[in-house]
Every structure is written in C-alpha cells, then in structure tokens.
Amino acid sequence: MTKYIGILTAGGDSPGLNAAIRGVGKAVVGHYGMHLVGFRDGFRGLMENRTAPLEGGQLSGILTLGGTILGTSRDKPHKMPVGGKIKDMTGVIVENYHAHGLDCLVCLGGGGTQKNALRLKEAGLNIITLPKTIDNDVAMTDITFGFDTALGIATEAVDRLHSTAHSHHRIIVVEIMGHRAGWLALGAGIAGGADVILIPEIPYDVDSVAAAIKRRSRGGKPFSIVAVAEGAISVQEQARQAALENKKVKKAKDADVEEPEIIYADRTIKLAQQLEALTGLEARITILGHLQRGGAPSAADRILSTRLGTAAADLIAEGRYGFMVAARGEATEAVPLEDVAGKVKTVPIDHPWVESARRVETNFGD
C-alpha cells in the first residue's frame, strides 16, 4: 500500500530547511511513489490541521531559498498556547496524524524539536527527524544543516570588521550566536583571525582578555577583534550565578519545560565596557543576531540537507521509525531519538579547533 508522509519544520529558521524538505519530498514522492503533505508553522500547524501540498511543482525552485516554505514556530505539543491558556495538545496531534492516514511524520529541527519528536514517538506515532540548527549543537551528529551557511556569514562579518578596527585603533567586540555551545563563534573566530575568542565552554577572566589586548598594543598592533558567543560567561559571573542557575535548571526539568530564550546582549555590552576601561582603547560592539540565519544556504548545506533528506526517505521505505538521521562523514546513520533528545553537543575544551587556535596565539580568556 502507498505510504502517506507528513513533514514539518519547527524551532528557529535555518538555511537548508527548504533543501531538506525538497530532499525528503523528491525521494518519497518521485523515487518511492509515496504521498507527502506539509504542515504549516511546526507542531501548531499539525494541531490546527493546516496543511500545505508538497507534490508536483511545490518542490521546484526551493533548493536555494533561505527560511522555510512551511513556516515554523517554537510551539511544543505538550505545552501549547491555546485560547489564552497553556494546554497539552498531544492528543489532538495524534488524532490529526491518524485522520490524515499518515504512516510517518518527518520533523526538521534542533534540540527542542528532537525532544518534542520523542514525545510524539512515545505517544505512538512513527517519527523521523533531521538535525537543523546554525549552532551545530544537536547531539549524535557530526554537523547540522544551517551551520556552514551561518559560519560563512559570521566569518565574513569578522573579515569586514578588521578594516575599521585597524583604521581607528579600536577593540571590536562581535557577538555571534550560540548560547549553549560555541561552535559558531569558535569557527568564525578562527576563520576570521579573531584575536580573542570567548565561548560558553571556557569561562573567561576579563583581566586575561585585557592583558592579551594590551600585549598586542605594546607589540605595535593597536587594535583587536574579540569574537564572543552570546552565551559566553566570565569566571566571576559564573561563580555568582552557579547556584541560581542550578535551581532554575532543576525546576525546569522537574516541570518538564524548556528554559526560556534569553537575550545575552547585556553581557556583551558589559564586556566591551570593561575592556575599554582596562585597556584605555575605544571599544565598539557589533551584534550579528538573526543576520546569521538569513539568506540562501551554502553549497555544503544544500548537499548535506539533500543527503539527510533522501536518507530519511530510505528509512521510511524500510519501515524504520523513531530515528534521527545523523551525518557521519560522507554517510548517514539512524540514531534512536532516545539517544539524542535532551542532550547538547558542546565544544570539548581540548577540541582540535581550540588547540589550533591556541597555537596561533588566540586568547580564550582563561
């Protein structure tokens, strides 16, 4: 019997989502002869029964597009705002899944999506997921689609900031996305030749950063580029907040809710002010923000999204469900959702990228 497949995109938008939708769609429809239906705006669209046709011409011309043609949202099946209240809509989603006669639901998203997908699997649905996020912090996969594109954008920004930093003898502090993991700031900092890289995994001492900048100044280099992940934290701040954060995390886990999205700009502003006071150099801040998510996906992300999408179609054809399709070198691997959900892939402090950066005298503030 012909299989019927649903697909949705959830969480933040990311370059490569449309390429992944296309990869899944062309493989399940064109190669395997299945039917495909899209659901708009993530899990909310599935709950509200808002569909988008994805057969025929709908999959043409989307490979190069940024964003997602399906739309997205951060709504969670078990904690969804409905009529002014937060409700568990898992049951409604299960009903709609069966009403459409679906044999599988493909969910494209980051860490939160992996957890929500696991909940739907535990509710009895056949689920396949793909790992998406510019932060590259989804566990059990070599890389996530969206990361390469964002890395290129952030690197170009660091490149461009060198000229103004040099011309005005300034410290330029550039804030790069990544509140739990520093992959993006680390990669862009190395590729862009940043003098200081600050990431969440390595708490920094502002005095150490200032000392490194002053050494550069005394050596005839009166400017510095500081690439800082939005979630980077000082040793002093970490010590002050450790107890409070532990309580918040425990409370969130006990309540089975995700931590709210946090704005970290105040930390970056404070860091720039401190460096200005400690070094006597003028400091300026550039916050890249959502610019890093926008635009057409890179060639690498288009290829990765297509590889993962077609691999998902293969799993569906084989009747293998409950997996995330992970990148493994040039191949793919089906990883059980239980091994992915709730985990974060952070930067090991002895990672080769970190070691290489240290060897070219990049300062990490430690």
Order of alpha helices (4+ residues) and beta strands (2+ residues): beta-alpha-beta-alpha-beta-beta-beta-alpha-beta-alpha-beta-alpha-beta-alpha-beta-alpha-beta-alpha-alpha-beta-alpha-beta-beta-alpha
